[in-house]
Amino acid sequence: MTYEEGDIVIGTVDRLVGTTVFVKLDSEMEGVINFSEVAPGRIRNIRDYVNPGQRIVVKIMRIDVQNKRADLSLRRVNQKEKKECMANERKEKELSTLLKIVTKNDDKTKQIFDKIKSKETVLDFFENFLKKNEKEILAEFEDFGLNDQESKELFSMLKEKIKEKKVNVKAEFTIHSEAENGVEKIKGVLTIKNADIKYLGAPHYMINVEDKDYKEANKKMKEILDEITKRAKVEGCVLEIKEEK
């Protein structure tokens, strides 16, 4: 795998040496997290954040190609990035399993899997599957190296697996107004079509977005939060958005 600075990736904590965390990114690349990049603020016990064998989502800060080592950051990864990266890994495992069932050949599975990943993330692969018709998908599968029977079998499995699944993304925020008609102003800010906004007790609210995958759910969440932010500014309301869950 080719890494670039700024990439958000998953690695396995290999060992802890003093205040340094060593992370295995793949068979050839090792990553290092300095103490200051583990978490913001004061860290009393590094094992509260990382332990050997743990899978973690990190950001690549710098790459030393010659020594095959990367400087990593754990604290610079936000919850959205973490969820999407973990979701992509889960999808990779699902797709790899399905390909093994279909091809019954580990080498062929790896070749096809690598071809798919060279074109798009596996999360995008699953998302785009829903946007294409059967003819387009079967032709794409054949381009990846699957024969006609394998293509149809994989299509059938993916269709069954994807059709019912939904994911949820939530975000909490507070909003208040000092105006005499503050209640009406807040109500106007939060009256957004097709947005599931729940009252948790003044001044706390929560938004829930459900969609077929995290990428689409996060996109919708951003649109809703952007709209609330814009309206709150116009109405003179004080808004504070907490990190999405």
RODO-528319 format. One record per residue (C-alpha): x, y, z negated. Coordinates in steps of 0.25 Angstrom, whole numbers. Layout:
<sites>
+-------+-------+-------+
:     u :     v :     w :
+-------+-------+-------+
:     X :     Y :     Z :
...
+-------+-------+-------+
</sites>
This chain:
<sites>
+-------+-------+-------+
:     u :     v :     w :
+-------+-------+-------+
:     0 :     0 :     0 :
:     5 :    14 :     3 :
:     3 :    24 :    -8 :
:     3 :    39 :    -7 :
:     4 :    50 :   -17 :
:    -9 :    54 :   -22 :
:   -15 :    40 :   -20 :
:   -25 :    35 :   -31 :
:   -21 :    20 :   -33 :
:   -23 :     8 :   -42 :
:   -12 :     2 :   -49 :
:    -9 :    -8 :   -60 :
:    -1 :    -4 :   -73 :
:    11 :   -12 :   -73 :
:    18 :    -8 :   -85 :
:    20 :     4 :   -95 :
:    34 :     8 :   -98 :
:    34 :    19 :  -109 :
:    25 :    30 :  -104 :
:    26 :    26 :   -89 :
:    16 :    17 :   -82 :
:    20 :     8 :   -71 :
:     9 :     4 :   -61 :
:     9 :    -6 :   -50 :
:     3 :     0 :   -38 :
:     6 :   -12 :   -28 :
:    16 :   -22 :   -26 :
:    26 :   -12 :   -21 :
:    23 :     1 :   -28 :
:    24 :     4 :   -43 :
:    18 :    17 :   -50 :
:    22 :    25 :   -62 :
:    13 :    33 :   -71 :
:    20 :    43 :   -80 :
:    14 :    45 :   -94 :
:     9 :    59 :   -90 :
:     1 :    53 :   -78 :
:    -6 :    43 :   -86 :
:   -17 :    52 :   -92 :
:   -19 :    67 :   -95 :
:   -16 :    71 :  -109 :
:    -9 :    64 :  -120 :
:    -7 :    49 :  -119 :
:    -6 :    42 :  -133 :
:    -5 :    28 :  -127 :
:    -3 :    25 :  -112 :
:   -10 :    11 :  -114 :
:   -23 :    19 :  -116 :
:   -22 :    22 :  -101 :
:   -14 :    11 :   -94 :
:   -10 :    -3 :   -97 :
:    -2 :   -14 :   -89 :
:   -11 :   -21 :   -79 :
:   -21 :   -10 :   -79 :
:   -26 :    -5 :   -65 :
:   -26 :    10 :   -64 :
:   -29 :    21 :   -54 :
:   -17 :    30 :   -52 :
:   -13 :    42 :   -43 :
:     0 :    41 :   -35 :
:     8 :    54 :   -38 :
:    22 :    51 :   -31 :
:    27 :    39 :   -24 :
:    42 :    34 :   -24 :
:    42 :    26 :   -11 :
:    56 :    22 :   -12 :
:    54 :    16 :   -26 :
:    40 :    12 :   -23 :
:    35 :    19 :   -36 :
:    24 :    29 :   -38 :
:    21 :    40 :   -48 :
:     7 :    38 :   -53 :
:    -4 :    45 :   -61 :
:   -15 :    39 :   -69 :
:   -21 :    52 :   -74 :
:   -22 :    59 :   -61 :
:   -33 :    49 :   -56 :
:   -47 :    54 :   -58 :
:   -59 :    45 :   -61 :
:   -64 :    46 :   -47 :
:   -51 :    41 :   -41 :
:   -50 :    30 :   -51 :
:   -64 :    25 :   -48 :
:   -62 :    25 :   -33 :
:   -48 :    18 :   -34 :
:   -54 :     7 :   -43 :
:   -66 :     6 :   -34 :
:   -57 :     4 :   -22 :
:   -49 :    -6 :   -29 :
:   -61 :   -14 :   -33 :
:   -66 :   -13 :   -18 :
:   -52 :   -18 :   -13 :
:   -54 :   -31 :   -22 :
:   -68 :   -33 :   -17 :
:   -64 :   -31 :    -2 :
:   -51 :   -40 :    -4 :
:   -60 :   -51 :   -10 :
:   -70 :   -50 :     1 :
:   -59 :   -51 :    12 :
:   -53 :   -63 :     5 :
:   -67 :   -70 :     6 :
:   -69 :   -67 :    20 :
:   -55 :   -69 :    26 :
:   -51 :   -80 :    16 :
:   -36 :   -76 :    19 :
:   -28 :   -67 :    10 :
:   -19 :   -62 :    21 :
:   -30 :   -58 :    30 :
:   -38 :   -52 :    18 :
:   -26 :   -43 :    15 :
:   -24 :   -39 :    29 :
:   -38 :   -34 :    31 :
:   -38 :   -28 :    17 :
:   -26 :   -20 :    20 :
:   -32 :   -15 :    33 :
:   -45 :   -11 :    26 :
:   -36 :    -3 :    16 :
:   -28 :     3 :    27 :
:   -40 :    10 :    32 :
:   -48 :    14 :    20 :
:   -49 :    12 :     5 :
:   -57 :    -1 :     2 :
:   -67 :     8 :    -5 :
:   -69 :    16 :     8 :
:   -70 :     2 :    15 :
:   -82 :    -2 :     6 :
:   -88 :    12 :     8 :
:   -87 :    12 :    23 :
:   -93 :    -2 :    24 :
:  -106 :     4 :    20 :
:  -105 :    15 :    31 :
:  -103 :     6 :    43 :
:  -112 :    -4 :    50 :
:  -109 :   -19 :    51 :
:  -103 :   -18 :    65 :
:   -93 :    -8 :    61 :
:   -89 :   -15 :    49 :
:   -87 :   -29 :    56 :
:   -78 :   -22 :    67 :
:   -70 :   -15 :    56 :
:   -68 :   -29 :    49 :
:   -63 :   -35 :    61 :
:   -53 :   -24 :    63 :
:   -48 :   -27 :    49 :
:   -46 :   -42 :    54 :
:   -58 :   -49 :    50 :
:   -64 :   -59 :    60 :
:   -79 :   -58 :    63 :
:   -84 :   -68 :    52 :
:   -75 :   -61 :    42 :
:   -80 :   -48 :    45 :
:   -94 :   -52 :    44 :
:   -92 :   -59 :    31 :
:   -85 :   -47 :    25 :
:   -96 :   -37 :    30 :
:  -106 :   -46 :    23 :
:   -99 :   -47 :    10 :
:   -96 :   -32 :    10 :
:  -110 :   -28 :    13 :
:  -115 :   -37 :     2 :
:  -105 :   -31 :    -8 :
:  -107 :   -16 :    -5 :
:  -122 :   -15 :    -3 :
:  -126 :   -14 :   -17 :
:  -115 :    -8 :   -25 :
:  -115 :     6 :   -31 :
:  -105 :    14 :   -40 :
:  -108 :    25 :   -49 :
:  -100 :    38 :   -52 :
:  -103 :    47 :   -64 :
:   -99 :    61 :   -68 :
:  -102 :    69 :   -80 :
:  -103 :    84 :   -81 :
:  -108 :    95 :   -90 :
:  -115 :   108 :   -86 :
:  -121 :   119 :   -93 :
:  -126 :   134 :   -91 :
:  -126 :   146 :  -100 :
:  -137 :   152 :   -91 :
:  -151 :   154 :   -97 :
:  -157 :   145 :   -86 :
:  -145 :   136 :   -88 :
:  -153 :   123 :   -88 :
:  -159 :   126 :   -74 :
:  -146 :   130 :   -69 :
:  -140 :   116 :   -73 :
:  -152 :   109 :   -68 :
:  -150 :   116 :   -54 :
:  -135 :   112 :   -54 :
:  -139 :    97 :   -57 :
:  -150 :    96 :   -47 :
:  -143 :    89 :   -36 :
:  -150 :    80 :   -26 :
:  -147 :    65 :   -28 :
:  -137 :    67 :   -40 :
:  -139 :    59 :   -52 :
:  -136 :    68 :   -63 :
:  -140 :    64 :   -77 :
:  -141 :    73 :   -90 :
:  -133 :    68 :  -101 :
:  -136 :    79 :  -111 :
:  -132 :    94 :  -110 :
:  -123 :    97 :  -104 :
:  -119 :    84 :   -99 :
:  -123 :    77 :   -86 :
:  -119 :    65 :   -77 :
:  -119 :    62 :   -62 :
:  -120 :    48 :   -57 :
:  -117 :    44 :   -43 :
:  -120 :    31 :   -37 :
:  -115 :    26 :   -24 :
:  -109 :    14 :   -16 :
:   -95 :    17 :   -20 :
:   -86 :    27 :   -29 :
:   -81 :    35 :   -17 :
:   -95 :    39 :   -13 :
:  -100 :    41 :   -27 :
:   -88 :    50 :   -30 :
:   -91 :    58 :   -18 :
:  -106 :    60 :   -22 :
:  -102 :    63 :   -36 :
:   -92 :    74 :   -31 :
:  -103 :    80 :   -22 :
:  -112 :    81 :   -34 :
:  -102 :    87 :   -44 :
:   -98 :    97 :   -33 :
:  -112 :   101 :   -32 :
:  -115 :   102 :   -47 :
:  -102 :   110 :   -48 :
:  -106 :   120 :   -37 :
:  -120 :   122 :   -43 :
:  -115 :   124 :   -57 :
:  -106 :   135 :   -52 :
:  -117 :   142 :   -45 :
:  -126 :   141 :   -57 :
:  -115 :   145 :   -67 :
:  -116 :   132 :   -75 :
:  -104 :   126 :   -82 :
:  -100 :   112 :   -76 :
:   -90 :   102 :   -81 :
:   -89 :    89 :   -74 :
:   -82 :    77 :   -81 :
:   -74 :    67 :   -73 :
:   -82 :    57 :   -66 :
:   -84 :    43 :   -71 :
+-------+-------+-------+
</sites>
